[in-house]
């Protein structure tokens, strides 16, 4: 039950975006000057229904034997009745891990219901503990305390928690140590993410990237760390342990230390397009075939053809991309 791409990378991980909407306007993802009041988000009939998402997840399971699903957005909790979808996905035979990436602001309302529906884990984004900086980053005047209440709600509900921090030079590199100390004390794994050139809206420049090496050096000077083995092949984050403990951090380094060679992730957008790379220009339409009544067998064959022809290596070839090309927005396919 394995399917491999051109570079012999298996399909192991499906990330499902359920909405292109978000209640934040972080400048590296959905800057307010572009995603303003007049921005046209996807209409309801363009979104995959919960039944369509569940069918596709089941077909991916049959195609490649995937065991993990991750729900993304936009902000996934902006999708009405999301716990119902989680419950539907949890009934798929062989799916034993359902996670969600969220900004955390709506978790106090939904965490317990999500856990009861079958959600196992959440990854919560927070780029600083400094209130003024955070309000500037999220573009909606949302306080750090709002997200920390979401973290506490997830913890109280019994959800496993990881934290994500996007590090940008000149924006929040001074927050690396305070974030590392705080979440070490809280007992939550923190993952630092290099600022990436996802989408077309964030004005990305290489000069703004605070590199994996710089992040490691920053932390090691204050709290010595050492590398540890990945949990599984194709793990996104490089893992480090605080020396003398079992407490860890992770670094996701798509820019300066690319991991294309082990990438085994497919991304399903909110409108039903399959993207085989985070930096793809276009996806493969699955919604059309679904709504045109293709059989399960025909859909599986279609998915297999897409993956077996996959040759994406964007991050390893980034410096060769001399011409700026249009890329799918992060708000359509999550991280």
N, C-alpha and C positions, 0 to 999 in steps of 0.2 A: 504494500500500500504506500509506496514511495513514488514521488514524482520529482524529477531533477531538472534544473535549467541548463542552459548552454555551458555554464561554468561548474556544473555538478553540485549546485546548491539545492538542498531539499526545501520543500515548502512545509514549514513547521508552525507558523504563527500567523493568525489572521486578526487584523485590527479593523474594527467596524465603526465608522463614523455614523452617528445617528442624527446629526443636525449640523448646519453650517452657521448657526447662530451662537452668540456668546454674550454674556452680560459684562464682560471686561473688554477693554480696547488696548491691549498690550501692544506697544509700538513695534515689537519684533514679529507680531503675528497678525493683528487686526487693527492697524493704526486708525484712529478716529477720523482723521482727515480723508481717508478713503472709505472706510466702513461707517459712513455717517447716516443720518436720518433717511436719505434718499437711496441708500444702497439697496439693490434688489436681491434679497435672499431667496432661497429656493421656496417655491410654492409647495403646499402640502401634497398635491398630487404628483409632484416630482420626487418626493422622498420615498424611499423604500418603506413599505408597510412592515409592521412587526412580523407578519406571516412570511413576507418575502425575505426578510433578514434571516429568520429562523430556517427557512428552507435552504437558503444559500449556505448558512453555517453548517447545516447537516450535509450538504453536497461537498463542501470543502473537507469535512471530516471523512467522507467516503472517498474523496479523491486522494488525499494525502495522509490521512491519519492524524491530523492536527488534534491536539488535546487542550490547547489554550486559546481563549478568545480575549481580546481587549476592546472595550467600548470607549470610543473617543468622540470628539466633535470637531469644531466648535466646543461649546460646553455641553457635554452630554445630558446634564440634568435640566437643560432647557427643553429637552424633548418630553412632551407630555406623557405621563404614565410609564416612564422608563422602567420601574420595577416589574411591570408586566412583561416587558421584553426579556429582562434578566431571568424571570421565572420560566419563560418559554425556552430560552437558550439552555437553561440548566437541565431541561428534560432530554437533551440530545445525548444519545448513548455514546460514551467515550469522551465527552467533554468534561474534564475534571477540574478546570481552573478558569474562572471568569474574573477578569480584572477591569478596572475603569481608570482612565486619566481624567482629572477634574481640577478646576481652580479652587475647589473646596468650599466656596461661599454658600452653596445650597445644601451641603451635607447635614447641617443640623436638622433640616426638615426631612431628609430622605435616608439617612444612613441606616437606621434600624430596619426600615422597610426593604432597602436594598439587600441587607444581610439576610433577612428572612426569605427573600426571593431567590437567593443563591449566589449573590456576589461574594467573592472570596477576598479580593484585594482592591485597594485604591492607591493610585499614585497622585499626589497632590502637588500642584505647582506653587512655589513661593520663592521669589527672587531676592528678598531682603527682609530683615526684621525692622528696618528703619521705616517708620510710618510715612514720612514725607517722600522718601524715595519710592516706596511701594505705591503710593497714590499716584505719583507721576508715571510710574511704569504701567499700572493697570488702566490708566486713563479714565477711571470712573470714580475716583475719590474713595475707593474701598480701603478700609483699614487692614492692617496686619492682623488685628484681633479677630476680624471676621473670618479670616482663613484659619487661624489657630483654633477658633471655636469649631470649625469644620473638622480639623484634625482630631480634636477631643471627641466630637460626636462619632467619628469613624472608629476611634479607639474604644469608646464606650459600647459601640454596637458589636465589637469583636472582629472588625475588619483588620486585615494586615495592612500596614501603611508603609509607603516609601515617599520621600519628598524629592522634588525636582527643582533645581535652581539653574536658570540660564545665566551664564556669566558674560557680561559685556564690558570690554575695556572702556574706562571713562564713565561707566554707569554704576556698576555695583561690585567691582572687584574687591573693594574694601570690606564687603560684607561676607566674604568667604569664611574667614575665621569665626566671626560671631555666629554664622549659620551652622558651621561645623560643630562648634562648642554646644550650641543650644540643642541641636537634634541628637547629638551624642548623649547629652544628659537626659533627653526625653526618650531615648531608646529607639529612635526611628532612623533607618538608613537614609542618608542624604546622597543624592546623585547630582553632581555638577555637570552641566551641559554646555559644551562650546557653542557660541552664537553661530547659527547656521544660515545659509543663503536659501531658505525655503520660501517659495512663492515669489511674488514680484513687487511686494508692497513695502518691504522693510528697509530699503536703502542699504542693504548689507555691503560692507567693505571688509576686506581681509584685515585691515588695520584695527578693526573693532573686536577682533577675536582675541580673547584671553585664553591662551593655549592650555592644553592638558598638562604640559610640563610646568608651566607657570603655576597652575592650580596646585599640583603636587608639591612644588617647592614651597609655596605659601604655607600649606598645611604642615608639611614635614618640619619646618623650622619651629613651629609652635607645639605641634602634637605629632611626634614621629610616626610614620606609617610605613607599611611594607606591602608589596603586592601579594595577592592570594589567587588561587586557581578559580576559573569561572565555575558557576554552578552547573552549566550545561553548554554544549557546543552552540555557538552563534549568539551567546549572551551579549546584549548591547553594551552594557557598562563594563569597563575594566574595574575589577574589585581591589580594594586596599583595606588593610586592617590596621587599626591603631596598635602599635607594638605593645605586647604584653596583655592584650585583651582579645575578645571575640567581637568587638564592636567594629563596624565597617562603614566605608563610604564607597561610592562608585563614581566613575568619570566617563561620560559619553562624549567621544572625541571624533565626531564625524568629519571635522575639518583637517586637523593636524595629524591624526593617527587613524585613518579610515579603516572601517571593518567590512567593506564591501565583500571581501572574499568569503565571509561566513554569514552574510545576510540571508535570512530565510523567512523574511516577512512579506506578506501581501497586505494591501490596504484596500478596503472597500469604502468608497465615498458615500455620503448621505444620499446621493441621487443614483447610486447603484453602478458606479464605475470601478473597475478593478485596476489599481495602480500597483505596479511591481517595483516601484522605487519612490522614496519620499520626495525625490527631486524630479519626478516625471513631468513631462510637458502635457501628456494626455493619457487617459485611461481607456480601458476596454469596457464597453457597455455590457452589463449583465442584466440591467433592468428590462431592456427591450426584449431579449430572448425569453426572460422569465414571463413577461406579460404577453408574449406571443405563443405561450403554451408549449415551449420545448419540454421534452420529457427529461426526467432526471438523468437518464443515460446520455442524452444529447448535451445537457448542461455540463455534466462531468467531463465529457470529451472536449467541450469548448474550453473549460477551465484548464484542463491538462495542456491543450495546445498553446494557450497563453503562457503558462509557466515554462513549458519545455522550450519555448522560443525566447525566453527572457535572457538578456545579456547585460543588464544595467550594472554599471560600475562608476556612477557619477562622482562619488567622493574621491575615489582613487584617480579619476581623470579630470578633477576639477580645474586644474591649471591648464588643461588642453581646451577648455571651453572658452575660446577667445571671443566668440560672438554670444551676446546676451540672448538667452532663449526664454520664452515664456514657460513658467512652471506652475503646477497646481498650487493653490493657496493652502497653507497649513490648516486654515479653518474648514477646509473641505475633507481633509483626510487625517487630521490629528497628527501626533508626533510619531 
